[in-house]
Amino acid sequence: MVLKYLTVLLVCQLLGEVISRAAGLPVPGPVIGMALLFVGLMLRGGVPDGLRTTAGGLLDHLGLLFVPAGVGVMLHLPRLADEYPAIVTALIGSTLLAIVVTGVIIKLMSRSGQDGTTP
């Protein structure tokens, strides 16, 4: 049963990749695949127990997927050391931008009232 739902997840990712590349979209294929899976589950009316179990198993071992990225970082450590000012600036800038945007959105939403209507 796990193989069936693992295939469903991989087919959704594959379809997302095909759509992303064929349409030349700047959105990664796995993100489009996740949206396709979401729409499929909405049309179905819920998440099957087998898919829930399979996804849970993948999430339990999610840390293993970061090992190749960590190896890549270690491999390019001299380059990261050379470019650390730009990396630090980008990290701090994007964090501050995310905080400001979140604050503005919360402020705008709080003005609209609890019933969701705008004043």
RAJONOR-V230817 format. One record per residue. PSI is psi in whole degrees, 0 to 359 (* if undefined). Layout:
BEGIN
PSI ; PSI
END
This chain:
BEGIN
323 ; 320 ; 322 ; 312 ; 332 ; 322 ; 319 ; 314 ; 316 ; 325 ; 320 ; 319 ; 318 ; 315 ; 321 ; 317 ; 316 ; 314 ; 316 ; 314 ; 321 ; 322 ; 351 ; 33 ; 147 ; 9 ; 133 ; 146 ; 317 ; 329 ; 317 ; 319 ; 321 ; 322 ; 320 ; 318 ; 317 ; 313 ; 317 ; 319 ; 326 ; 316 ; 325 ; 331 ; 12 ; 179 ; 124 ; 149 ; 322 ; 321 ; 321 ; 317 ; 316 ; 314 ; 321 ; 320 ; 320 ; 318 ; 327 ; 331 ; 24 ; 327 ; 328 ; 333 ; 344 ; 351 ; 311 ; 323 ; 319 ; 321 ; 320 ; 320 ; 316 ; 326 ; 324 ; 24 ; 319 ; 322 ; 319 ; 322 ; 323 ; 328 ; 20 ; 325 ; 318 ; 322 ; 314 ; 318 ; 317 ; 318 ; 313 ; 316 ; 315 ; 326 ; 313 ; 319 ; 318 ; 320 ; 316 ; 313 ; 317 ; 317 ; 316 ; 317 ; 317 ; 319 ; 317 ; 321 ; 325 ; 333 ; 333 ; 348 ; 171 ; 337 ; 1 ; 1 ; 151 ; 150 ; *
END
